[in-house]
Amino acid sequence: MDVNREGLNPENIQTENSAASGSDTVGKLQINVTANVGLIPIENASITISFTGEPDSALETLTTNSSGQTDTVDLKTPPLQYSLTPNSPMPYSEYTLSVSAPGYEPVIVSGVEVLPDVTAVQNIEMTPTEMSEDAEEIIAIPDHTLYGDYPPKIPEDEIKPMDESGEIVLSRVVIPEYVIVHDGVPNDSTAPNYYVRYRDYIKNVVSSEIYATWPESAIYANTLAIMSFTLNRVYTEW
């Protein structure tokens, strides 16, 4: 579905109930800032929040504590029913975070998605100035897969042939610490491979393929399906 984003600025969005009560639909956002070397929390980092596409519309300025975390802030969002109903307009608001801290290169993250009635947690890693030649790092988060216009997934056979030679059948499920993520289609040998922690990979896939506003049972079911599919790929090398 091609949805025109014009007019979806959260400033102009209210739920059916809020129209009568005068209150806006809101979601929450917390930001964690660490150094990308040693994952050391960065204290007193300054974060400015604005609407994505409107860099001059500063809404909030936050400062991290000794744990590298900000306070949780309320931000306006579209109505909750958008994320629960197929073919609805964009169900989340997109915000841009401008992060600066003494001794580190500035970071700009655009497209941070905030859904109504839930807390989004955005982790940001900063590079020490002596280890980088860039003036700033810019990260653009793409549209959620349930909303954005993406190519269809490559079809696969439900039952795949197994080569008897060299196959090992484990007596129990073993959860790997890392999985290899191929950043491209399977037959693209030029695409790089990344080693990603299994837990982080599952969390990233889950947050990309479902909405946090869904019923808890739906979130559990989808998460288990994603875990099963991932482990199948790990141990069959599809």
CYANA upper distance limits for C-alpha pairs under 8 A (distance plus 0.5 A):
  1 MET  CA     87 ASN  CA      7.14
  1 MET  CA    147 TYR  CA      8.39
  1 MET  CA    149 ASP  CA      7.97
  2 ASP  CA    149 ASP  CA      7.93
  3 VAL  CA     89 PRO  CA      6.72
  3 VAL  CA     90 MET  CA      8.01
  5 ARG  CA     89 PRO  CA      8.49
  5 ARG  CA     90 MET  CA      7.97
  7 GLY  CA     12 ASN  CA      7.71
  8 LEU  CA     12 ASN  CA      7.41
  8 LEU  CA     13 ILE  CA      7.39
  8 LEU  CA     78 PRO  CA      8.38
  8 LEU  CA     90 MET  CA      8.24
  9 ASN  CA     13 ILE  CA      7.48
  9 ASN  CA     51 PHE  CA      8.40
  9 ASN  CA     93 SER  CA      8.16
 10 PRO  CA     76 LYS  CA      5.99
 10 PRO  CA     77 THR  CA      5.94
 10 PRO  CA     78 PRO  CA      6.73
 10 PRO  CA     93 SER  CA      7.05
 11 GLU  CA     76 LYS  CA      7.49
 13 ILE  CA     24 ASP  CA      8.06
 13 ILE  CA     25 THR  CA      8.39
 13 ILE  CA     77 THR  CA      7.77
 13 ILE  CA     78 PRO  CA      6.25
 13 ILE  CA     79 PRO  CA      7.91
 14 GLN  CA     18 SER  CA      6.32
 14 GLN  CA     19 ALA  CA      6.56
 14 GLN  CA     23 SER  CA      8.26
 14 GLN  CA     24 ASP  CA      6.00
 14 GLN  CA     25 THR  CA      6.68
 14 GLN  CA     78 PRO  CA      7.28
 14 GLN  CA     79 PRO  CA      6.97
 15 THR  CA     19 ALA  CA      6.72
 15 THR  CA     24 ASP  CA      7.53
 15 THR  CA     25 THR  CA      6.80
 15 THR  CA     78 PRO  CA      7.78
 15 THR  CA     79 PRO  CA      5.36
 15 THR  CA     80 LEU  CA      8.13
 16 GLU  CA     20 ALA  CA      7.83
 16 GLU  CA     79 PRO  CA      8.43
 17 ASN  CA     21 SER  CA      6.91
 18 SER  CA     22 GLY  CA      5.75
 18 SER  CA     23 SER  CA      5.35
 18 SER  CA     24 ASP  CA      6.24
 18 SER  CA     25 THR  CA      7.61
 19 ALA  CA     23 SER  CA      7.67
 24 ASP  CA     76 LYS  CA      7.17
 24 ASP  CA     77 THR  CA      8.41
 25 THR  CA     76 LYS  CA      6.35
 25 THR  CA     77 THR  CA      6.06
 25 THR  CA     78 PRO  CA      6.99
 25 THR  CA     79 PRO  CA      6.62
 25 THR  CA     80 LEU  CA      8.23
 25 THR  CA    116 PRO  CA      6.79
 25 THR  CA    117 ASP  CA      8.27
 26 VAL  CA     74 ASP  CA      6.54
 26 VAL  CA     75 LEU  CA      5.78
 26 VAL  CA     76 LYS  CA      4.87
 26 VAL  CA     77 THR  CA      5.59
 26 VAL  CA     78 PRO  CA      8.38
 26 VAL  CA    115 LEU  CA      8.23
 26 VAL  CA    116 PRO  CA      5.66
 26 VAL  CA    117 ASP  CA      6.75
 27 GLY  CA     74 ASP  CA      6.21
 27 GLY  CA     75 LEU  CA      5.95
 27 GLY  CA     76 LYS  CA      6.85
 27 GLY  CA     77 THR  CA      6.69
 27 GLY  CA    114 VAL  CA      6.48
 27 GLY  CA    115 LEU  CA      5.98
 27 GLY  CA    116 PRO  CA      4.67
 27 GLY  CA    117 ASP  CA      5.37
 27 GLY  CA    118 VAL  CA      5.98
 27 GLY  CA    119 THR  CA      6.72
 27 GLY  CA    120 ALA  CA      8.27
 28 LYS  CA     72 THR  CA      6.75
 28 LYS  CA     73 VAL  CA      5.98
 28 LYS  CA     74 ASP  CA      5.14
 28 LYS  CA     75 LEU  CA      6.50
 28 LYS  CA    114 VAL  CA      7.49
 28 LYS  CA    115 LEU  CA      8.40
 28 LYS  CA    116 PRO  CA      8.15
 28 LYS  CA    117 ASP  CA      7.71
 28 LYS  CA    118 VAL  CA      6.57
 28 LYS  CA    119 THR  CA      4.90
 28 LYS  CA    120 ALA  CA      6.55
 29 LEU  CA     72 THR  CA      5.98
 29 LEU  CA     73 VAL  CA      5.92
 29 LEU  CA     74 ASP  CA      7.13
 29 LEU  CA     75 LEU  CA      7.78
 29 LEU  CA    114 VAL  CA      7.48
 29 LEU  CA    119 THR  CA      5.95
 29 LEU  CA    120 ALA  CA      5.26
 29 LEU  CA    121 VAL  CA      6.38
 29 LEU  CA    122 GLN  CA      7.98
 30 GLN  CA     69 GLN  CA      7.77
 30 GLN  CA     70 THR  CA      6.44
 30 GLN  CA     71 ASP  CA      6.77
 30 GLN  CA     72 THR  CA      5.16
 30 GLN  CA     73 VAL  CA      7.13
 30 GLN  CA    119 THR  CA      7.71
 30 GLN  CA    120 ALA  CA      6.84
 30 GLN  CA    121 VAL  CA      5.45
 30 GLN  CA    122 GLN  CA      6.89
 31 ILE  CA     69 GLN  CA      6.29
 31 ILE  CA     70 THR  CA      5.99
 31 ILE  CA     71 ASP  CA      8.38
 31 ILE  CA     72 THR  CA      8.33
 31 ILE  CA    121 VAL  CA      6.27
 31 ILE  CA    122 GLN  CA      5.34
 31 ILE  CA    123 ASN  CA      6.42
 31 ILE  CA    124 ILE  CA      7.87
 32 ASN  CA     41 PRO  CA      8.48
 32 ASN  CA     64 THR  CA      8.23
 32 ASN  CA     68 GLY  CA      6.05
 32 ASN  CA     69 GLN  CA      5.03
 32 ASN  CA     70 THR  CA      7.16
 32 ASN  CA    121 VAL  CA      7.91
 32 ASN  CA    122 GLN  CA      6.75
 32 ASN  CA    123 ASN  CA      5.27
 32 ASN  CA    124 ILE  CA      6.58
 33 VAL  CA     41 PRO  CA      6.61
 33 VAL  CA     42 ILE  CA      6.28
 33 VAL  CA     45 ALA  CA      7.98
 33 VAL  CA     64 THR  CA      7.92
 33 VAL  CA     68 GLY  CA      5.49
 33 VAL  CA     69 GLN  CA      6.85
 33 VAL  CA    123 ASN  CA      6.58
 33 VAL  CA    124 ILE  CA      5.35
 33 VAL  CA    125 GLU  CA      6.35
 33 VAL  CA    126 MET  CA      7.82
 34 THR  CA     39 LEU  CA      5.78
 34 THR  CA     40 ILE  CA      5.73
 34 THR  CA     41 PRO  CA      4.77
 34 THR  CA     42 ILE  CA      5.65
 34 THR  CA     68 GLY  CA      6.76
 34 THR  CA    123 ASN  CA      8.37
 34 THR  CA    124 ILE  CA      6.89
 34 THR  CA    125 GLU  CA      5.46
 34 THR  CA    126 MET  CA      6.79
 35 ALA  CA     39 LEU  CA      5.46
 35 ALA  CA     40 ILE  CA      5.68
 35 ALA  CA     41 PRO  CA      6.92
 35 ALA  CA     42 ILE  CA      7.03
 35 ALA  CA    125 GLU  CA      5.75
 35 ALA  CA    126 MET  CA      5.36
 35 ALA  CA    127 THR  CA      6.58
 35 ALA  CA    128 PRO  CA      7.79
 36 ASN  CA     40 ILE  CA      8.14
 36 ASN  CA    125 GLU  CA      5.52
 36 ASN  CA    126 MET  CA      6.08
 36 ASN  CA    127 THR  CA      6.28
 37 VAL  CA    127 THR  CA      7.94
 39 LEU  CA    125 GLU  CA      8.21
 41 PRO  CA     66 SER  CA      7.53
 41 PRO  CA     67 SER  CA      5.91
 41 PRO  CA     68 GLY  CA      4.94
 41 PRO  CA     69 GLN  CA      8.48
 42 ILE  CA     64 THR  CA      7.72
 42 ILE  CA     65 ASN  CA      8.43
 42 ILE  CA     66 SER  CA      7.56
 42 ILE  CA     67 SER  CA      7.63
 42 ILE  CA     68 GLY  CA      5.23
 42 ILE  CA    101 ALA  CA      8.26
 43 GLU  CA     63 THR  CA      8.37
 43 GLU  CA     64 THR  CA      5.83
 43 GLU  CA     65 ASN  CA      5.70
 43 GLU  CA     66 SER  CA      5.32
 43 GLU  CA     67 SER  CA      7.21
 43 GLU  CA     68 GLY  CA      5.61
 43 GLU  CA     69 GLN  CA      8.47
 44 ASN  CA     63 THR  CA      5.90
 44 ASN  CA     64 THR  CA      5.45
 44 ASN  CA     65 ASN  CA      6.69
 44 ASN  CA     66 SER  CA      8.10
 44 ASN  CA     68 GLY  CA      8.20
 44 ASN  CA    101 ALA  CA      7.35
 45 ALA  CA     63 THR  CA      5.97
 45 ALA  CA     64 THR  CA      5.82
 45 ALA  CA     68 GLY  CA      8.13
 45 ALA  CA     99 VAL  CA      7.30
 45 ALA  CA    100 SER  CA      6.22
 45 ALA  CA    101 ALA  CA      5.00
 45 ALA  CA    102 PRO  CA      8.15
 46 SER  CA     61 THR  CA      7.41
 46 SER  CA     62 LEU  CA      6.33
 46 SER  CA     63 THR  CA      5.26
 46 SER  CA     64 THR  CA      7.38
 46 SER  CA     99 VAL  CA      6.17
 46 SER  CA    100 SER  CA      5.84
 46 SER  CA    101 ALA  CA      6.77
 47 ILE  CA     61 THR  CA      6.00
 47 ILE  CA     62 LEU  CA      5.59
 47 ILE  CA     63 THR  CA      6.78
 47 ILE  CA     97 LEU  CA      6.76
 47 ILE  CA     98 SER  CA      5.95
 47 ILE  CA     99 VAL  CA      5.01
 47 ILE  CA    100 SER  CA      7.16
 48 THR  CA     58 ALA  CA      7.01
 48 THR  CA     59 LEU  CA      7.94
 48 THR  CA     60 GLU  CA      6.31
 48 THR  CA     61 THR  CA      4.92
 48 THR  CA     62 LEU  CA      6.99
 48 THR  CA     97 LEU  CA      6.16
 48 THR  CA     98 SER  CA      5.63
 48 THR  CA     99 VAL  CA      7.16
 49 ILE  CA     58 ALA  CA      6.27
 49 ILE  CA     59 LEU  CA      6.10
 49 ILE  CA     60 GLU  CA      5.71
 49 ILE  CA     61 THR  CA      6.81
 49 ILE  CA     95 TYR  CA      7.13
 49 ILE  CA     96 THR  CA      6.26
 49 ILE  CA     97 LEU  CA      5.37
 49 ILE  CA     98 SER  CA      7.18
 50 SER  CA     54 GLU  CA      7.17
 50 SER  CA     55 PRO  CA      6.40
 50 SER  CA     56 ASP  CA      7.68
 50 SER  CA     57 SER  CA      5.77
 50 SER  CA     58 ALA  CA      5.06
 50 SER  CA     59 LEU  CA      5.89
 50 SER  CA     60 GLU  CA      7.82
 50 SER  CA     95 TYR  CA      6.14
 50 SER  CA     96 THR  CA      5.77
 50 SER  CA     97 LEU  CA      7.21
 51 PHE  CA     55 PRO  CA      7.16
 51 PHE  CA     57 SER  CA      6.83
 51 PHE  CA     58 ALA  CA      8.06
 51 PHE  CA     59 LEU  CA      8.34
 51 PHE  CA     94 GLU  CA      6.87
 51 PHE  CA     95 TYR  CA      5.05
 51 PHE  CA     96 THR  CA      6.38
 52 THR  CA     94 GLU  CA      6.08
 52 THR  CA     95 TYR  CA      5.17
 52 THR  CA     96 THR  CA      5.45
 52 THR  CA    110 SER  CA      6.55
 52 THR  CA    111 GLY  CA      6.61
 55 PRO  CA     96 THR  CA      8.02
 62 LEU  CA     70 THR  CA      6.84
 62 LEU  CA     71 ASP  CA      7.91
 63 THR  CA     69 GLN  CA      8.47
 63 THR  CA     70 THR  CA      6.39
 64 THR  CA     68 GLY  CA      5.49
 64 THR  CA     69 GLN  CA      5.28
 64 THR  CA     70 THR  CA      5.03
 64 THR  CA     71 ASP  CA      8.19
 65 ASN  CA     69 GLN  CA      5.98
 65 ASN  CA     70 THR  CA      6.86
 75 LEU  CA    114 VAL  CA      8.11
 76 LYS  CA     93 SER  CA      7.75
 76 LYS  CA    116 PRO  CA      8.32
 77 THR  CA     91 PRO  CA      8.28
 77 THR  CA     92 TYR  CA      6.40
 77 THR  CA     93 SER  CA      5.69
 77 THR  CA    114 VAL  CA      7.28
 77 THR  CA    115 LEU  CA      6.68
 77 THR  CA    116 PRO  CA      6.08
 78 PRO  CA     82 TYR  CA      7.64
 78 PRO  CA     90 MET  CA      8.13
 78 PRO  CA     91 PRO  CA      6.24
 78 PRO  CA     92 TYR  CA      6.43
 78 PRO  CA     93 SER  CA      7.16
 78 PRO  CA    115 LEU  CA      8.08
 78 PRO  CA    116 PRO  CA      7.39
 79 PRO  CA     83 SER  CA      8.49
 79 PRO  CA     91 PRO  CA      7.56
 79 PRO  CA    116 PRO  CA      7.38
 80 LEU  CA     84 LEU  CA      7.51
 80 LEU  CA     91 PRO  CA      7.76
 80 LEU  CA    115 LEU  CA      8.22
 80 LEU  CA    116 PRO  CA      6.19
 80 LEU  CA    117 ASP  CA      8.10
 80 LEU  CA    213 THR  CA      8.13
 81 GLN  CA     85 THR  CA      6.52
 81 GLN  CA     91 PRO  CA      8.43
 82 TYR  CA     86 PRO  CA      8.25
 82 TYR  CA     88 SER  CA      5.75
 82 TYR  CA     89 PRO  CA      6.91
 82 TYR  CA     90 MET  CA      7.53
 82 TYR  CA     91 PRO  CA      5.27
 83 SER  CA     88 SER  CA      7.86
 83 SER  CA     90 MET  CA      8.46
 83 SER  CA     91 PRO  CA      5.42
 83 SER  CA     92 TYR  CA      8.20
 83 SER  CA    211 TYR  CA      7.34
 83 SER  CA    213 THR  CA      7.38
 83 SER  CA    214 TRP  CA      8.14
 84 LEU  CA    213 THR  CA      7.99
 84 LEU  CA    214 TRP  CA      7.16
 90 MET  CA    147 TYR  CA      7.19
 91 PRO  CA    115 LEU  CA      7.35
 92 TYR  CA    113 GLU  CA      6.39
 92 TYR  CA    114 VAL  CA      5.88
 92 TYR  CA    115 LEU  CA      5.18
 92 TYR  CA    116 PRO  CA      7.72
 93 SER  CA    112 VAL  CA      8.36
 93 SER  CA    113 GLU  CA      6.16
 93 SER  CA    114 VAL  CA      5.77
 93 SER  CA    115 LEU  CA      7.17
 94 GLU  CA    110 SER  CA      8.03
 94 GLU  CA    111 GLY  CA      5.31
 94 GLU  CA    112 VAL  CA      5.69
 94 GLU  CA    113 GLU  CA      5.36
 94 GLU  CA    114 VAL  CA      7.02
 95 TYR  CA    110 SER  CA      6.68
 95 TYR  CA    111 GLY  CA      5.97
 95 TYR  CA    112 VAL  CA      5.50
 95 TYR  CA    113 GLU  CA      7.16
 95 TYR  CA    114 VAL  CA      8.21
 96 THR  CA    108 ILE  CA      7.57
 96 THR  CA    109 VAL  CA      6.05
 96 THR  CA    110 SER  CA      4.64
 96 THR  CA    111 GLY  CA      6.48
 96 THR  CA    112 VAL  CA      6.71
 97 LEU  CA    107 VAL  CA      8.50
 97 LEU  CA    108 ILE  CA      6.13
 97 LEU  CA    109 VAL  CA      5.61
 97 LEU  CA    110 SER  CA      6.85
 97 LEU  CA    112 VAL  CA      8.24
 98 SER  CA    106 PRO  CA      7.93
 98 SER  CA    107 VAL  CA      6.53
 98 SER  CA    108 ILE  CA      5.06
 98 SER  CA    109 VAL  CA      7.12
 99 VAL  CA    106 PRO  CA      6.17
 99 VAL  CA    107 VAL  CA      5.61
 99 VAL  CA    108 ILE  CA      6.67
100 SER  CA    104 TYR  CA      7.62
100 SER  CA    105 GLU  CA      7.56
100 SER  CA    106 PRO  CA      5.19
100 SER  CA    107 VAL  CA      7.14
101 ALA  CA    105 GLU  CA      8.03
101 ALA  CA    106 PRO  CA      7.55
103 GLY  CA    128 PRO  CA      6.32
103 GLY  CA    129 THR  CA      6.19
104 TYR  CA    126 MET  CA      6.67
104 TYR  CA    127 THR  CA      6.00
104 TYR  CA    128 PRO  CA      4.75
104 TYR  CA    129 THR  CA      5.33
105 GLU  CA    126 MET  CA      6.95
105 GLU  CA    127 THR  CA      6.16
105 GLU  CA    128 PRO  CA      6.65
105 GLU  CA    129 THR  CA      5.83
105 GLU  CA    132 SER  CA      7.93
105 GLU  CA    134 ASP  CA      7.94
105 GLU  CA    135 ALA  CA      7.10
105 GLU  CA    136 GLU  CA      5.98
105 GLU  CA    137 GLU  CA      7.68
106 PRO  CA    126 MET  CA      7.81
106 PRO  CA    135 ALA  CA      7.81
106 PRO  CA    136 GLU  CA      5.29
106 PRO  CA    137 GLU  CA      6.85
107 VAL  CA    126 MET  CA      7.32
107 VAL  CA    136 GLU  CA      6.15
107 VAL  CA    137 GLU  CA      5.22
107 VAL  CA    138 ILE  CA      6.42
107 VAL  CA    139 ILE  CA      8.17
108 ILE  CA    136 GLU  CA      8.02
108 ILE  CA    137 GLU  CA      6.71
108 ILE  CA    138 ILE  CA      5.29
108 ILE  CA    139 ILE  CA      6.60
109 VAL  CA    138 ILE  CA      6.55
109 VAL  CA    139 ILE  CA      5.22
109 VAL  CA    140 ALA  CA      6.37
109 VAL  CA    141 ILE  CA      7.83
110 SER  CA    138 ILE  CA      8.40
110 SER  CA    139 ILE  CA      6.80
110 SER  CA    140 ALA  CA      5.39
110 SER  CA    141 ILE  CA      6.58
111 GLY  CA    140 ALA  CA      6.57
111 GLY  CA    141 ILE  CA      5.43
111 GLY  CA    142 PRO  CA      7.25
111 GLY  CA    143 ASP  CA      8.12
112 VAL  CA    122 GLN  CA      8.15
112 VAL  CA    141 ILE  CA      7.06
113 GLU  CA    120 ALA  CA      8.02
114 VAL  CA    118 VAL  CA      8.47
114 VAL  CA    119 THR  CA      8.13
114 VAL  CA    120 ALA  CA      6.49
115 LEU  CA    119 THR  CA      8.23
115 LEU  CA    120 ALA  CA      8.02
115 LEU  CA    212 ALA  CA      8.05
115 LEU  CA    213 THR  CA      7.74
116 PRO  CA    213 THR  CA      7.92
117 ASP  CA    213 THR  CA      7.87
118 VAL  CA    212 ALA  CA      7.46
118 VAL  CA    213 THR  CA      7.29
127 THR  CA    131 MET  CA      7.21
127 THR  CA    132 SER  CA      7.18
128 PRO  CA    132 SER  CA      7.26
129 THR  CA    133 GLU  CA      7.99
143 ASP  CA    147 TYR  CA      7.01
143 ASP  CA    148 GLY  CA      5.44
144 HIS  CA    148 GLY  CA      6.19
144 HIS  CA    208 SER  CA      6.29
144 HIS  CA    209 GLU  CA      7.67
145 THR  CA    149 ASP  CA      8.04
145 THR  CA    150 TYR  CA      7.65
145 THR  CA    208 SER  CA      6.62
145 THR  CA    209 GLU  CA      6.36
146 LEU  CA    209 GLU  CA      6.91
146 LEU  CA    210 ILE  CA      7.74
163 ASP  CA    167 GLU  CA      7.29
175 ILE  CA    198 TYR  CA      8.39
175 ILE  CA    231 LEU  CA      8.21
176 PRO  CA    198 TYR  CA      6.95
177 GLU  CA    197 ARG  CA      6.20
177 GLU  CA    198 TYR  CA      6.00
177 GLU  CA    199 ARG  CA      8.26
178 TYR  CA    195 TYR  CA      6.60
178 TYR  CA    196 VAL  CA      5.83
178 TYR  CA    197 ARG  CA      4.73
178 TYR  CA    198 TYR  CA      5.41
179 VAL  CA    195 TYR  CA      6.26
179 VAL  CA    196 VAL  CA      5.97
179 VAL  CA    197 ARG  CA      6.75
179 VAL  CA    198 TYR  CA      6.16
179 VAL  CA    201 TYR  CA      8.27
179 VAL  CA    234 VAL  CA      7.68
180 ILE  CA    193 ASN  CA      6.77
180 ILE  CA    194 TYR  CA      6.03
180 ILE  CA    195 TYR  CA      5.24
180 ILE  CA    196 VAL  CA      6.83
181 VAL  CA    193 ASN  CA      5.98
181 VAL  CA    194 TYR  CA      5.58
181 VAL  CA    195 TYR  CA      6.86
181 VAL  CA    196 VAL  CA      7.40
182 HIS  CA    186 PRO  CA      7.90
182 HIS  CA    191 ALA  CA      7.20
182 HIS  CA    192 PRO  CA      6.63
182 HIS  CA    193 ASN  CA      5.01
182 HIS  CA    194 TYR  CA      7.04
183 ASP  CA    191 ALA  CA      6.01
183 ASP  CA    192 PRO  CA      6.14
183 ASP  CA    193 ASN  CA      6.56
183 ASP  CA    194 TYR  CA      8.03
184 GLY  CA    188 ASP  CA      6.71
184 GLY  CA    191 ALA  CA      5.83
184 GLY  CA    192 PRO  CA      8.14
185 VAL  CA    191 ALA  CA      8.43
196 VAL  CA    200 ASP  CA      7.38
196 VAL  CA    201 TYR  CA      6.69
197 ARG  CA    201 TYR  CA      6.57
198 TYR  CA    202 ILE  CA      6.72
199 ARG  CA    203 LYS  CA      6.72
200 ASP  CA    204 ASN  CA      6.57
201 TYR  CA    205 VAL  CA      6.68
202 ILE  CA    206 VAL  CA      6.52
202 ILE  CA    223 THR  CA      8.22
202 ILE  CA    226 ILE  CA      7.60
202 ILE  CA    227 MET  CA      7.19
203 LYS  CA    207 SER  CA      6.64
204 ASN  CA    208 SER  CA      6.66
205 VAL  CA    209 GLU  CA      6.61
205 VAL  CA    226 ILE  CA      8.11
206 VAL  CA    210 ILE  CA      6.48
206 VAL  CA    222 ASN  CA      8.04
206 VAL  CA    223 THR  CA      6.71
206 VAL  CA    226 ILE  CA      7.84
207 SER  CA    211 TYR  CA      7.26
207 SER  CA    212 ALA  CA      7.89
210 ILE  CA    214 TRP  CA      8.15
210 ILE  CA    219 ILE  CA      7.81
210 ILE  CA    222 ASN  CA      8.19
212 ALA  CA    219 ILE  CA      7.97
214 TRP  CA    218 ALA  CA      6.88
214 TRP  CA    219 ILE  CA      6.98
215 PRO  CA    219 ILE  CA      7.00
216 GLU  CA    220 TYR  CA      6.75
217 SER  CA    221 ALA  CA      6.65
218 ALA  CA    222 ASN  CA      6.65
219 ILE  CA    223 THR  CA      6.54
220 TYR  CA    224 LEU  CA      6.66
221 ALA  CA    225 ALA  CA      6.77
222 ASN  CA    226 ILE  CA      6.67
223 THR  CA    227 MET  CA      6.67
224 LEU  CA    228 SER  CA      6.58
225 ALA  CA    229 PHE  CA      6.60
226 ILE  CA    230 THR  CA      6.57
227 MET  CA    231 LEU  CA      6.68
228 SER  CA    232 ASN  CA      6.63
229 PHE  CA    233 ARG  CA      6.90
230 THR  CA    234 VAL  CA      6.74
231 LEU  CA    235 TYR  CA      6.70
232 ASN  CA    236 THR  CA      6.43
232 ASN  CA    237 GLU  CA      8.40
233 ARG  CA    237 GLU  CA      5.69
233 ARG  CA    238 TRP  CA      5.96
234 VAL  CA    238 TRP  CA      8.43
